[in-house]
Amino acid sequence: MAVPKRKTSKARRNKRRANLRVNSPTLSRCSHCHQLKPPHSVCPNCGYYGGREVVKIEEEL
């Protein structure tokens, strides 16, 4: 079994862990209703994608 010859320093360990953070989700604005939505997906608010209506959204009364 492989065993490290030297102890990994705190600086080297922390440099490796610097990219393990949790990222916030990427969001873009809908071109029709200007609400935030995930990119490359149908807007859950208005149902538009690429400037045309793809999904009919029924309004609640």
Helices and strands as residue ranges (DSSP letters): H 10-17, E 28-29, E 36-37, E 48-49, E 52-53
